[in-house]
Amino acid sequence: MTTEGNGDVAGIVAFLKDIISHPQWQPGNLILLDHRALKIDRITTSGIEDVSVYFRTIAPQLGNGKIALVMNRKIDFGIARAWENITEQDVGIKIHVFRNYEKATSWLEK
């Protein structure tokens, strides 16, 4: 999945809802999110926590798969890594944030 534009908490939560409500979604699926054209630098520390709290509530629907996020800008990568760090320990799905698309796909395939 590819995203672009200016991201905010409401948009990220809506995006996650769309993923788990998709008719072909099954817990444990692998997710590759190409966020290289997404800017999330306006998301605050509180917003990062809000996304993390929501992500934890949908953890059962996500299952034990993997989710790879690919970010382009350093600021967006840092924000996404902060989210990864406060979320990963509380969910079954493995989370990793990358700056390189090929490394993300390779990690998903392992």
N, C-alpha and C positions, 0 to 999 in steps of 0.2 A: 504494500500500500504506500502511496506517495501522498505527501501533504505539502502545502505551501501557504504562504501568507503569514499573518501575525496570529500566533497562537495565544489562547488564554485558557484559564481553568475550565470555564463552561464549555468551550470548544473541545478540549481534551476529554472531558467527561462524556460529552455527547458522542465523540469518536469511539470511545471505549464501549459505550452502550451499543453503538451500531455494530461493532465487532461481535459482541457476544449474542446479539439478537439476530444476526445474519442466519438464514436458514441452513447454510452449509457449515456453520460453526460447530465444532465439537471440542469439549475440554481436552487439553493436551496438544492441540494444534500448535504448529510453529508460526510465529508472527515476525515478519520483517517490515519495519516501519521506516521508510525512506523520508526522513524529515530534513533533508539537506536544504530544502527551500523554505523551511518553516523557521520563523523567528519567535522565540519564546522569552526574549530578554525582558519583557514587561511582567513576567510572572514573579511574584514576591516569594519570600521564604514561607509565608503563610499559604500562598497558593500551591507551592510544592507539597506542603503537608496535606492540603485539601485533596490534591490528586492522589497522594499516597493513601489517604484514608478511604477514598472511593475505590481505589485499586484493591485494597484489602477486602472490601465488601464483596467484590466480584471474583475473588480468588477461587472459590469453588467452581465457578463457571469457566475459569481460565484453565484449571487443571495443572498438570505437571509438565507442560511443554517448555518452550523457550520463546522469549521475545527479544529481538535485536532492534535497537534504535540506531539510526545513522544520522548524525548531526554534522553540519558543515562549519558553522562559526564556533570559535572557542567559547564564547559566552553561552551559547545554546548547549554546547557539549557539557560545560560545567554545571548548568542548571539541571540537565538531564541526569548527569552523574550524581548530583545531590539527591534527586528523586530516587535513583537506583539504590543508593546507599541507605536511605531511610525506609525503603519498601521491601527490598529483596528478602531480608531475613524473616519476614512475616507472611510470605506467600509461597506456594509450591512451585510456581512457574519461575524458571531461571531468567534473569534480566541481565542484559549487558548493553552498554552504550558504546558506539564506535564512531570514529571519524572517517573510516574507510569502508565503502560498500562491500568490496570483495572479502575483507576480513569478517564482516558481519555475516555474509552468506556462508562462508567457510565454517564459522562458529556454529551456525544453525545446523549445518549438515553433520557435525560431529556427534 
